[in-house]
Amino acid sequence: MTMQIQYQFQKNDEYLTPAYAVYPITKRLPPGATVWCPFDKVDSAFVQVLSACGFHVIYGHIQTGQDFFKIDVPSCDYIISNPPYSLKSKVIKRLYEIGKPFGMLINFQGIFDCQERFQMFKHNKVEMLWLSPRVNYIAGNGEAVPRVPFQSGYLCSGICKNQLEFEYLNKENEQESEEEQNGS
């Protein structure tokens, strides 16, 4: 119960992802894969972009009764989302316990500073997809947060070919075409 209250009411935990920040992860998933987005509602950019790119998407959110830490894991190939910042360590631990390939869009600031996370990364497969420029998340009022003070990227396991990859974000085109994503 404490986690749900913290997640629902913590002031800086619910920043929405713009569509342009979802496209880089789609390029690393096989066509037609089933993707679980455990921190998303039907209108999230993850659900919208992944669906538009031909992936089978299962989604859920604490506000609609799906608690990531308690729910049975649905049948899926990948777990992709933007988890609540305050629960980053618990989310990563649970993802490694689940054992499915994952990609979480997170704030990279201090990612290795926590001893628990450091040990998880040391003993498990970890990849980083570095995004540039910085992601301008969307606040609860629907407006982009200007001058985001931290660098974001995807913390992955079992998704990237290399442990460290780089992707330049196309902020000008919110709706990249499926052809661009498939390299055509």
Secondary structure, DSSP 4 states (H G I P E B T S, - for coil): -HHHHHHHH-TTS--BPPGGGTHHHHTTS-TT-EEEETT--TTSHHHHHHHHTT-EEEE--GGGT--TTTSPPPS-SEEEE---GGGHHHHHHHHHHHTS-EEEEEE-TTTTTSHHHHHHHHHS--EEEEEES----B-TTSPBPSS-SS-EEEEEESS-SSSEEEEE---S-SS--HHHHTT-
